[in-house]
Amino acid sequence: ESVIPYLEPGVEYCVSVSITTTFNPTSIFSERRCSFTSPPPSEISQFLLLGLCGVFGLVVFLLLGRLIRIHVRRFKPATCTA
């Protein structure tokens, strides 16, 4: 298996292979095979994921604040009046 590092994402490439040896210097090329590289990641999906994480974090923050406020109200220290 050979990896070609300079391929562009979302582009169709076609490859044909031949092998030569010292015993047989002439070789026949294989059939040409064409395939697309994987498409580049969408920027919209990255922003959508970031927005959802932000909304989730805000909801968690607000719920924790409300729970802490309820807890503090419920357990107020008793004050002594003389």
C-alpha positions in Angstrom: 0.0 0.0 0.0 1.3 3.4 -1.0 0.1 6.7 0.5 0.3 9.8 -1.7 0.4 12.8 0.7 -0.3 15.7 -1.8 -3.8 14.7 -2.9 -6.5 17.4 -2.7 -9.8 16.7 -0.9 -12.9 16.2 -3.1 -11.0 15.6 -6.4 -11.2 12.6 -8.7 -7.9 10.8 -9.3 -7.2 8.0 -11.7 -4.3 5.5 -11.2 -2.7 2.9 -13.4 0.1 0.6 -12.1 2.9 -1.3 -13.8 5.6 -3.5 -12.2 9.0 -4.1 -13.7 11.6 -6.6 -12.4 15.2 -7.4 -13.4 14.0 -10.7 -15.0 11.2 -9.1 -17.0 11.9 -5.4 -17.8 8.7 -5.1 -19.9 5.4 -4.9 -18.1 1.8 -4.2 -18.9 -0.1 -1.4 -17.2 -3.1 -2.4 -15.1 -6.5 -1.1 -15.9 -7.0 2.5 -14.9 -9.0 3.0 -11.7 -10.6 6.3 -10.8 -11.8 7.4 -7.4 -12.7 10.5 -5.5 -10.9 11.6 -2.4 -13.1 12.4 0.6 -14.8 15.8 0.5 -13.5 18.6 2.7 -15.4 19.0 6.0 -18.2 21.5 5.9 -17.7 24.8 7.8 -21.4 25.0 8.5 -21.4 21.7 10.5 -18.5 23.0 12.6 -20.4 26.2 13.5 -23.5 24.2 14.2 -21.7 21.9 16.5 -20.0 24.9 18.3 -23.4 26.6 18.7 -25.0 23.5 20.1 -22.2 23.1 22.6 -22.6 26.8 23.6 -26.3 26.5 24.1 -25.9 23.2 26.1 -23.3 24.9 28.3 -25.5 27.9 28.9 -28.5 25.7 29.9 -26.3 23.7 32.3 -24.9 26.9 33.8 -28.4 28.4 34.3 -29.8 25.1 35.8 -26.9 24.9 38.3 -27.4 28.5 39.3 -31.0 27.9 40.0 -30.3 24.7 42.0 -27.7 26.5 44.1 -30.1 29.4 44.8 -32.9 27.0 45.9 -30.4 25.2 48.1 -29.2 28.4 49.7 -32.8 29.6 50.4 -33.8 26.3 51.9 -30.9 26.1 54.4 -30.6 29.7 55.6 -28.8 29.9 58.9 -31.0 30.6 61.9 -30.6 34.1 63.4 -31.0 34.7 67.1 -32.9 37.8 68.2 -32.4 39.0 71.8 
